[in-house]
């Protein structure tokens, strides 16, 4: 678990609030033009892992 956290650019575990903030946004009028996409809420870990593969 420590290695996973150390690999995460945000250097912290995600919180319930992190998820709630994205859900609130996607349900709001501010996100009315967003369709058919994934929103990854992982503190940048996926992007870092993809960059390391390149």
mmCIF file of the N, C-alpha and C atoms, coordinates in Angstrom:
data_MODEL
# 
_entry.id   MODEL 
# 
loop_
_atom_site.group_PDB 
_atom_site.id 
_atom_site.type_symbol 
_atom_site.label_atom_id 
_atom_site.label_alt_id 
_atom_site.label_comp_id 
_atom_site.label_asym_id 
_atom_site.label_entity_id 
_atom_site.label_seq_id 
_atom_site.pdbx_PDB_ins_code 
_atom_site.Cartn_x 
_atom_site.Cartn_y 
_atom_site.Cartn_z 
_atom_site.occupancy 
_atom_site.B_iso_or_equiv 
_atom_site.pdbx_formal_charge 
_atom_site.auth_seq_id 
_atom_site.auth_comp_id 
_atom_site.auth_asym_id 
_atom_site.auth_atom_id 
_atom_site.pdbx_PDB_model_num 
ATOM 1   N N  . UNK A 1 1  ? 0.825   -1.178 0.000   1.00 0.00 ? 1  UNK A N  1 
ATOM 2   C CA . UNK A 1 1  ? 0.000   0.000  0.000   1.00 0.00 ? 1  UNK A CA 1 
ATOM 3   C C  . UNK A 1 1  ? 0.879   1.256  0.000   1.00 0.00 ? 1  UNK A C  1 
ATOM 4   N N  . UNK A 1 2  ? 1.988   1.178  0.698   1.00 0.00 ? 2  UNK A N  1 
ATOM 5   C CA . UNK A 1 2  ? 2.882   2.335  0.769   1.00 0.00 ? 2  UNK A CA 1 
ATOM 6   C C  . UNK A 1 2  ? 3.448   2.660  -0.612  1.00 0.00 ? 2  UNK A C  1 
ATOM 7   N N  . UNK A 1 3  ? 3.840   1.637  -1.362  1.00 0.00 ? 3  UNK A N  1 
ATOM 8   C CA . UNK A 1 3  ? 4.389   1.847  -2.696  1.00 0.00 ? 3  UNK A CA 1 
ATOM 9   C C  . UNK A 1 3  ? 3.348   2.470  -3.618  1.00 0.00 ? 3  UNK A C  1 
ATOM 10  N N  . UNK A 1 4  ? 2.110   2.033  -3.493  1.00 0.00 ? 4  UNK A N  1 
ATOM 11  C CA . UNK A 1 4  ? 1.028   2.606  -4.292  1.00 0.00 ? 4  UNK A CA 1 
ATOM 12  C C  . UNK A 1 4  ? 0.843   4.082  -3.963  1.00 0.00 ? 4  UNK A C  1 
ATOM 13  N N  . UNK A 1 5  ? 0.805   4.403  -2.691  1.00 0.00 ? 5  UNK A N  1 
ATOM 14  C CA . UNK A 1 5  ? 0.655   5.800  -2.275  1.00 0.00 ? 5  UNK A CA 1 
ATOM 15  C C  . UNK A 1 5  ? 1.849   6.642  -2.735  1.00 0.00 ? 5  UNK A C  1 
ATOM 16  N N  . UNK A 1 6  ? 3.040   6.089  -2.622  1.00 0.00 ? 6  UNK A N  1 
ATOM 17  C CA . UNK A 1 6  ? 4.241   6.809  -3.049  1.00 0.00 ? 6  UNK A CA 1 
ATOM 18  C C  . UNK A 1 6  ? 4.259   7.052  -4.562  1.00 0.00 ? 6  UNK A C  1 
ATOM 19  N N  . UNK A 1 7  ? 3.561   6.220  -5.316  1.00 0.00 ? 7  UNK A N  1 
ATOM 20  C CA . UNK A 1 7  ? 3.494   6.373  -6.774  1.00 0.00 ? 7  UNK A CA 1 
ATOM 21  C C  . UNK A 1 7  ? 2.432   7.360  -7.219  1.00 0.00 ? 7  UNK A C  1 
ATOM 22  N N  . UNK A 1 8  ? 1.563   7.745  -6.312  1.00 0.00 ? 8  UNK A N  1 
ATOM 23  C CA . UNK A 1 8  ? 0.456   8.634  -6.648  1.00 0.00 ? 8  UNK A CA 1 
ATOM 24  C C  . UNK A 1 8  ? 0.918   10.092 -6.615  1.00 0.00 ? 8  UNK A C  1 
ATOM 25  N N  . UNK A 1 9  ? 0.792   10.825 -7.733  1.00 0.00 ? 9  UNK A N  1 
ATOM 26  C CA . UNK A 1 9  ? 1.263   12.214 -7.773  1.00 0.00 ? 9  UNK A CA 1 
ATOM 27  C C  . UNK A 1 9  ? 0.664   13.124 -6.690  1.00 0.00 ? 9  UNK A C  1 
ATOM 28  N N  . UNK A 1 10 ? -0.579  12.895 -6.308  1.00 0.00 ? 10 UNK A N  1 
ATOM 29  C CA . UNK A 1 10 ? -1.190  13.731 -5.270  1.00 0.00 ? 10 UNK A CA 1 
ATOM 30  C C  . UNK A 1 10 ? -0.666  13.392 -3.874  1.00 0.00 ? 10 UNK A C  1 
ATOM 31  N N  . UNK A 1 11 ? 0.026   12.261 -3.747  1.00 0.00 ? 11 UNK A N  1 
ATOM 32  C CA . UNK A 1 11 ? 0.684   11.841 -2.502  1.00 0.00 ? 11 UNK A CA 1 
ATOM 33  C C  . UNK A 1 11 ? -0.276  11.736 -1.310  1.00 0.00 ? 11 UNK A C  1 
ATOM 34  N N  . UNK A 1 12 ? -1.513  11.330 -1.590  1.00 0.00 ? 12 UNK A N  1 
ATOM 35  C CA . UNK A 1 12 ? -2.464  11.104 -0.501  1.00 0.00 ? 12 UNK A CA 1 
ATOM 36  C C  . UNK A 1 12 ? -3.542  10.155 -0.994  1.00 0.00 ? 12 UNK A C  1 
ATOM 37  N N  . UNK A 1 13 ? -4.245  9.559  -0.067  1.00 0.00 ? 13 UNK A N  1 
ATOM 38  C CA . UNK A 1 13 ? -5.379  8.709  -0.411  1.00 0.00 ? 13 UNK A CA 1 
ATOM 39  C C  . UNK A 1 13 ? -6.554  9.590  -0.782  1.00 0.00 ? 13 UNK A C  1 
ATOM 40  N N  . UNK A 1 14 ? -7.368  9.121  -1.681  1.00 0.00 ? 14 UNK A N  1 
ATOM 41  C CA . UNK A 1 14 ? -8.593  9.832  -2.025  1.00 0.00 ? 14 UNK A CA 1 
ATOM 42  C C  . UNK A 1 14 ? -9.583  9.754  -0.879  1.00 0.00 ? 14 UNK A C  1 
ATOM 43  N N  . UNK A 1 15 ? -10.454 10.736 -0.823  1.00 0.00 ? 15 UNK A N  1 
ATOM 44  C CA . UNK A 1 15 ? -11.459 10.782 0.238   1.00 0.00 ? 15 UNK A CA 1 
ATOM 45  C C  . UNK A 1 15 ? -12.854 10.664 -0.372  1.00 0.00 ? 15 UNK A C  1 
ATOM 46  N N  . UNK A 1 16 ? -13.809 10.446 0.477   1.00 0.00 ? 16 UNK A N  1 
ATOM 47  C CA . UNK A 1 16 ? -15.199 10.433 0.029   1.00 0.00 ? 16 UNK A CA 1 
ATOM 48  C C  . UNK A 1 16 ? -15.536 11.771 -0.604  1.00 0.00 ? 16 UNK A C  1 
ATOM 49  N N  . UNK A 1 17 ? -15.041 12.847 -0.042  1.00 0.00 ? 17 UNK A N  1 
ATOM 50  C CA . UNK A 1 17 ? -15.297 14.186 -0.590  1.00 0.00 ? 17 UNK A CA 1 
ATOM 51  C C  . UNK A 1 17 ? -14.765 14.331 -2.011  1.00 0.00 ? 17 UNK A C  1 
ATOM 52  N N  . UNK A 1 18 ? -13.639 13.707 -2.308  1.00 0.00 ? 18 UNK A N  1 
ATOM 53  C CA . UNK A 1 18 ? -13.092 13.754 -3.661  1.00 0.00 ? 18 UNK A CA 1 
ATOM 54  C C  . UNK A 1 18 ? -14.084 13.160 -4.660  1.00 0.00 ? 18 UNK A C  1 
ATOM 55  N N  . UNK A 1 19 ? -14.703 12.060 -4.287  1.00 0.00 ? 19 UNK A N  1 
ATOM 56  C CA . UNK A 1 19 ? -15.680 11.412 -5.159  1.00 0.00 ? 19 UNK A CA 1 
ATOM 57  C C  . UNK A 1 19 ? -16.955 12.244 -5.240  1.00 0.00 ? 19 UNK A C  1 
ATOM 58  N N  . UNK A 1 20 ? -17.422 12.699 -4.095  1.00 0.00 ? 20 UNK A N  1 
ATOM 59  C CA . UNK A 1 20 ? -18.650 13.500 -4.047  1.00 0.00 ? 20 UNK A CA 1 
ATOM 60  C C  . UNK A 1 20 ? -18.520 14.757 -4.897  1.00 0.00 ? 20 UNK A C  1 
ATOM 61  N N  . UNK A 1 21 ? -17.378 15.413 -4.860  1.00 0.00 ? 21 UNK A N  1 
ATOM 62  C CA . UNK A 1 21 ? -17.184 16.634 -5.652  1.00 0.00 ? 21 UNK A CA 1 
ATOM 63  C C  . UNK A 1 21 ? -17.337 16.366 -7.141  1.00 0.00 ? 21 UNK A C  1 
ATOM 64  N N  . UNK A 1 22 ? -16.809 15.246 -7.607  1.00 0.00 ? 22 UNK A N  1 
ATOM 65  C CA . UNK A 1 22 ? -16.931 14.911 -9.027  1.00 0.00 ? 22 UNK A CA 1 
ATOM 66  C C  . UNK A 1 22 ? -18.376 14.558 -9.368  1.00 0.00 ? 22 UNK A C  1 
ATOM 67  N N  . UNK A 1 23 ? -19.030 13.807 -8.507  1.00 0.00 ? 23 UNK A N  1 
ATOM 68  C CA . UNK A 1 23 ? -20.430 13.447 -8.743  1.00 0.00 ? 23 UNK A CA 1 
ATOM 69  C C  . UNK A 1 23 ? -21.298 14.700 -8.775  1.00 0.00 ? 23 UNK A C  1 
ATOM 70  N N  . UNK A 1 24 ? -21.086 15.610 -7.848  1.00 0.00 ? 24 UNK A N  1 
ATOM 71  C CA . UNK A 1 24 ? -21.855 16.865 -7.845  1.00 0.00 ? 24 UNK A CA 1 
ATOM 72  C C  . UNK A 1 24 ? -21.640 17.641 -9.137  1.00 0.00 ? 24 UNK A C  1 
ATOM 73  N N  . UNK A 1 25 ? -20.394 17.694 -9.586  1.00 0.00 ? 25 UNK A N  1 
ATOM 74  C CA . UNK A 1 25 ? -20.102 18.402 -10.826 1.00 0.00 ? 25 UNK A CA 1 
ATOM 75  C C  . UNK A 1 25 ? -20.805 17.761 -12.018 1.00 0.00 ? 25 UNK A C  1 
ATOM 76  N N  . UNK A 1 26 ? -20.663 16.452 -12.144 1.00 0.00 ? 26 UNK A N  1 
ATOM 77  C CA . UNK A 1 26 ? -21.199 15.775 -13.325 1.00 0.00 ? 26 UNK A CA 1 
ATOM 78  C C  . UNK A 1 26 ? -22.732 15.834 -13.350 1.00 0.00 ? 26 UNK A C  1 
ATOM 79  N N  . UNK A 1 27 ? -23.361 15.970 -12.211 1.00 0.00 ? 27 UNK A N  1 
ATOM 80  C CA . UNK A 1 27 ? -24.820 16.105 -12.148 1.00 0.00 ? 27 UNK A CA 1 
ATOM 81  C C  . UNK A 1 27 ? -25.294 17.540 -12.319 1.00 0.00 ? 27 UNK A C  1 
ATOM 82  N N  . UNK A 1 28 ? -24.350 18.480 -12.327 1.00 0.00 ? 28 UNK A N  1 
ATOM 83  C CA . UNK A 1 28 ? -24.726 19.889 -12.403 1.00 0.00 ? 28 UNK A CA 1 
ATOM 84  C C  . UNK A 1 28 ? -24.859 20.366 -13.857 1.00 0.00 ? 28 UNK A C  1 
ATOM 85  N N  . UNK A 1 29 ? -25.432 21.541 -14.023 1.00 0.00 ? 29 UNK A N  1 
ATOM 86  C CA . UNK A 1 29 ? -25.537 22.161 -15.343 1.00 0.00 ? 29 UNK A CA 1 
ATOM 87  C C  . UNK A 1 29 ? -24.168 22.496 -15.933 1.00 0.00 ? 29 UNK A C  1 
ATOM 88  N N  . UNK A 1 30 ? -23.158 22.648 -15.088 1.00 0.00 ? 30 UNK A N  1 
ATOM 89  C CA . UNK A 1 30 ? -21.808 22.960 -15.570 1.00 0.00 ? 30 UNK A CA 1 
ATOM 90  C C  . UNK A 1 30 ? -21.228 21.825 -16.413 1.00 0.00 ? 30 UNK A C  1 
ATOM 91  N N  . UNK A 1 31 ? -21.772 20.621 -16.267 1.00 0.00 ? 31 UNK A N  1 
ATOM 92  C CA . UNK A 1 31 ? -21.283 19.469 -17.015 1.00 0.00 ? 31 UNK A CA 1 
ATOM 93  C C  . UNK A 1 31 ? -22.278 19.035 -18.087 1.00 0.00 ? 31 UNK A C  1 
ATOM 94  N N  . UNK A 1 32 ? -23.150 19.926 -18.489 1.00 0.00 ? 32 UNK A N  1 
ATOM 95  C CA . UNK A 1 32 ? -24.247 19.561 -19.385 1.00 0.00 ? 32 UNK A CA 1 
ATOM 96  C C  . UNK A 1 32 ? -23.793 19.123 -20.782 1.00 0.00 ? 32 UNK A C  1 
ATOM 97  N N  . UNK A 1 33 ? -22.580 19.437 -21.182 1.00 0.00 ? 33 UNK A N  1 
ATOM 98  C CA . UNK A 1 33 ? -22.096 19.077 -22.516 1.00 0.00 ? 33 UNK A CA 1 
ATOM 99  C C  . UNK A 1 33 ? -21.173 17.855 -22.482 1.00 0.00 ? 33 UNK A C  1 
ATOM 100 N N  . UNK A 1 34 ? -20.969 17.282 -21.309 1.00 0.00 ? 34 UNK A N  1 
ATOM 101 C CA . UNK A 1 34 ? -20.122 16.104 -21.169 1.00 0.00 ? 34 UNK A CA 1 
ATOM 102 C C  . UNK A 1 34 ? -20.966 14.862 -21.416 1.00 0.00 ? 34 UNK A C  1 
ATOM 103 N N  . UNK A 1 35 ? -20.518 14.027 -22.355 1.00 0.00 ? 35 UNK A N  1 
ATOM 104 C CA . UNK A 1 35 ? -21.205 12.770 -22.642 1.00 0.00 ? 35 UNK A CA 1 
ATOM 105 C C  . UNK A 1 35 ? -20.185 11.680 -22.929 1.00 0.00 ? 35 UNK A C  1 
ATOM 106 N N  . UNK A 1 36 ? -20.518 10.463 -22.605 1.00 0.00 ? 36 UNK A N  1 
ATOM 107 C CA . UNK A 1 36 ? -19.737 9.300  -23.008 1.00 0.00 ? 36 UNK A CA 1 
ATOM 108 C C  . UNK A 1 36 ? -18.268 9.330  -22.668 1.00 0.00 ? 36 UNK A C  1 
ATOM 109 N N  . UNK A 1 37 ? -17.932 9.661  -21.452 1.00 0.00 ? 37 UNK A N  1 
ATOM 110 C CA . UNK A 1 37 ? -16.531 9.686  -21.065 1.00 0.00 ? 37 UNK A CA 1 
ATOM 111 C C  . UNK A 1 37 ? -16.349 9.067  -19.687 1.00 0.00 ? 37 UNK A C  1 
ATOM 112 N N  . UNK A 1 38 ? -15.150 8.636  -19.399 1.00 0.00 ? 38 UNK A N  1 
ATOM 113 C CA . UNK A 1 38 ? -14.802 8.151  -18.063 1.00 0.00 ? 38 UNK A CA 1 
ATOM 114 C C  . UNK A 1 38 ? -14.087 9.275  -17.340 1.00 0.00 ? 38 UNK A C  1 
ATOM 115 N N  . UNK A 1 39 ? -14.393 9.442  -16.095 1.00 0.00 ? 39 UNK A N  1 
ATOM 116 C CA . UNK A 1 39 ? -13.668 10.403 -15.268 1.00 0.00 ? 39 UNK A CA 1 
ATOM 117 C C  . UNK A 1 39 ? -12.900 9.595  -14.236 1.00 0.00 ? 39 UNK A C  1 
ATOM 118 N N  . UNK A 1 40 ? -11.596 9.625  -14.357 1.00 0.00 ? 40 UNK A N  1 
ATOM 119 C CA . UNK A 1 40 ? -10.737 8.844  -13.473 1.00 0.00 ? 40 UNK A CA 1 
ATOM 120 C C  . UNK A 1 40 ? -10.400 9.699  -12.257 1.00 0.00 ? 40 UNK A C  1 
ATOM 121 N N  . UNK A 1 41 ? -10.723 9.187  -11.097 1.00 0.00 ? 41 UNK A N  1 
ATOM 122 C CA . UNK A 1 41 ? -10.485 9.917  -9.850  1.00 0.00 ? 41 UNK A CA 1 
ATOM 123 C C  . UNK A 1 41 ? -9.460  9.106  -9.059  1.00 0.00 ? 41 UNK A C  1 
ATOM 124 N N  . UNK A 1 42 ? -8.197  9.263  -9.422  1.00 0.00 ? 42 UNK A N  1 
ATOM 125 C CA . UNK A 1 42 ? -7.155  8.439  -8.800  1.00 0.00 ? 42 UNK A CA 1 
ATOM 126 C C  . UNK A 1 42 ? -5.911  9.236  -8.405  1.00 0.00 ? 42 UNK A C  1 
ATOM 127 N N  . UNK A 1 43 ? -6.047  10.544 -8.293  1.00 0.00 ? 43 UNK A N  1 
ATOM 128 C CA . UNK A 1 43 ? -4.916  11.355 -7.854  1.00 0.00 ? 43 UNK A CA 1 
ATOM 129 C C  . UNK A 1 43 ? -3.769  11.415 -8.843  1.00 0.00 ? 43 UNK A C  1 
ATOM 130 N N  . UNK A 1 44 ? -4.020  11.044 -10.085 1.00 0.00 ? 44 UNK A N  1 
ATOM 131 C CA . UNK A 1 44 ? -2.989  11.101 -11.118 1.00 0.00 ? 44 UNK A CA 1 
ATOM 132 C C  . UNK A 1 44 ? -2.221  9.801  -11.302 1.00 0.00 ? 44 UNK A C  1 
ATOM 133 N N  . UNK A 1 45 ? -2.578  8.758  -10.574 1.00 0.00 ? 45 UNK A N  1 
ATOM 134 C CA . UNK A 1 45 ? -1.829  7.499  -10.651 1.00 0.00 ? 45 UNK A CA 1 
ATOM 135 C C  . UNK A 1 45 ? -1.868  6.894  -12.045 1.00 0.00 ? 45 UNK A C  1 
ATOM 136 N N  . UNK A 1 46 ? -3.028  6.857  -12.681 1.00 0.00 ? 46 UNK A N  1 
ATOM 137 C CA . UNK A 1 46 ? -3.131  6.268  -14.028 1.00 0.00 ? 46 UNK A CA 1 
ATOM 138 C C  . UNK A 1 46 ? -2.235  6.992  -15.019 1.00 0.00 ? 46 UNK A C  1 
ATOM 139 N N  . UNK A 1 47 ? -2.234  8.306  -14.978 1.00 0.00 ? 47 UNK A N  1 
ATOM 140 C CA . UNK A 1 47 ? -1.398  9.090  -15.894 1.00 0.00 ? 47 UNK A CA 1 
ATOM 141 C C  . UNK A 1 47 ? 0.075   8.804  -15.657 1.00 0.00 ? 47 UNK A C  1 
ATOM 142 N N  . UNK A 1 48 ? 0.472   8.696  -14.403 1.00 0.00 ? 48 UNK A N  1 
ATOM 143 C CA . UNK A 1 48 ? 1.880   8.403  -14.106 1.00 0.00 ? 48 UNK A CA 1 
ATOM 144 C C  . UNK A 1 48 ? 2.266   7.017  -14.621 1.00 0.00 ? 48 UNK A C  1 
ATOM 145 N N  . UNK A 1 49 ? 1.404   6.030  -14.413 1.00 0.00 ? 49 UNK A N  1 
ATOM 146 C CA . UNK A 1 49 ? 1.715   4.673  -14.870 1.00 0.00 ? 49 UNK A CA 1 
ATOM 147 C C  . UNK A 1 49 ? 1.803   4.608  -16.382 1.00 0.00 ? 49 UNK A C  1 
ATOM 148 N N  . UNK A 1 50 ? 0.917   5.322  -17.078 1.00 0.00 ? 50 UNK A N  1 
ATOM 149 C CA . UNK A 1 50 ? 0.971   5.359  -18.544 1.00 0.00 ? 50 UNK A CA 1 
ATOM 150 C C  . UNK A 1 50 ? 2.245   6.046  -19.024 1.00 0.00 ? 50 UNK A C  1 
ATOM 151 N N  . UNK A 1 51 ? 2.645   7.108  -18.364 1.00 0.00 ? 51 UNK A N  1 
ATOM 152 C CA . UNK A 1 51 ? 3.864   7.822  -18.746 1.00 0.00 ? 51 UNK A CA 1 
ATOM 153 C C  . UNK A 1 51 ? 5.102   6.944  -18.536 1.00 0.00 ? 51 UNK A C  1 
ATOM 154 N N  . UNK A 1 52 ? 5.095   6.123  -17.510 1.00 0.00 ? 52 UNK A N  1 
ATOM 155 C CA . UNK A 1 52 ? 6.230   5.253  -17.233 1.00 0.00 ? 52 UNK A CA 1 
ATOM 156 C C  . UNK A 1 52 ? 6.351   4.151  -18.278 1.00 0.00 ? 52 UNK A C  1 
ATOM 157 N N  . UNK A 1 53 ? 5.226   3.766  -18.890 1.00 0.00 ? 53 UNK A N  1 
ATOM 158 C CA . UNK A 1 53 ? 5.248   2.722  -19.914 1.00 0.00 ? 53 UNK A CA 1 
ATOM 159 C C  . UNK A 1 53 ? 5.829   3.237  -21.228 1.00 0.00 ? 53 UNK A C  1 
ATOM 160 N N  . UNK A 1 54 ? 5.793   4.537  -21.439 1.00 0.00 ? 54 UNK A N  1 
ATOM 161 C CA . UNK A 1 54 ? 6.257   5.117  -22.710 1.00 0.00 ? 54 UNK A CA 1 
ATOM 162 C C  . UNK A 1 54 ? 7.766   5.183  -22.793 1.00 0.00 ? 54 UNK A C  1 
# 
